[in-house]
Amino acid sequence: MAPGFEITGFADEIAPAMDEQIAGLQATGVSWVEVRGVDGVNVLDLTDSQAEKLRSRLDDTDIRVSSIGSPIGKVDVGDDLEDHFRRFGIALQRASQLGCDFVRIFSFYHKDQNPEDVRDVVLEQISRMARAAETAGIVLLHENEKGIYGDSPERCLDLLTHAKSDHFKAAFDPANFVQCGFRPGPAFDLLADHVAYFHIKDAVADTGRVVPAGHGDGDVEQILKWADERGISGFVSVEPHLKADDPEYGGTGAERFAIAVTELRKLLDRLAG
């Protein structure tokens, strides 16, 4: 496997139940997890006691947490942002409780408004969160999700340069760029100085179909090669998003997760030469 990269993943795509998630991680030899859903509950909605018990369960199985896969920023700019900021505080708390350095966030939907019209509000909220993350010693990872302010390479760069913070970085998702009509290679070139983490899934440009890494138009192998050459290392987080009835890559959640991990490992092995 290519040096510098560590496989983690969204194990809630294996199953809602944490015991099944742990079993699926162990079966694929993955010792890190990006925590999102725990026994059918979002990680931010766990009680403090439940979060501590989760930490113990993971410690007992030698599985560590790479990031909190939070839904922060996946709300509309017209929603109650003060209430959302309080929820953001829970995400920082969960990172501390679960012993990780990263929290995944988004940059807000903007229903019936152009991205340019919500820029000031989005930048204000992102800067505010970055300052809080710095105080907490946590790094925020912005995912280029479809339909949010930062779903284009240029607007991602706008966010990252405006924040001017070592505690606000990019979680680069090639498939999301494909599905938004952008070429991931040039997008990575534009954002490389800010990338600290990768979400690994791939997509076919013509149809939007999600496929394992290396089987679509996401340039995943080339991007990870460039990242390695630039000295960018860290987590590559498997987020399969494969459909259960996909004729080539379908199956149970555990089977789809295993396919995604296997194809990523093949790709990393090729990079290692």
Secondary structure, 3 states (H helix, E strand, C coil): CCCCEEEEECHHHCCCCHHHHHHHHHHHCCCEEEECEECCEEHHHCCHHHHHHHHHHHHHCCCEEEEECCCCCCCECCCCHHHHHHHHHHHHHHHHHHCCCEEEECCCECCCCCHHHHHHHHHHHHHHHHHHHHHHCCEEEEECCCCECCCCHHHHHHHHHHHCCCCEEEEECHHHHHHCCCCHHHHHHHHHHHEEEEEECEECCCCCCEECCCCCCCCHHHHHHHHHHCCCCEEEEECCCCCCCCCCCCCCHHHHHHHHHHHHHHHHHHHHC
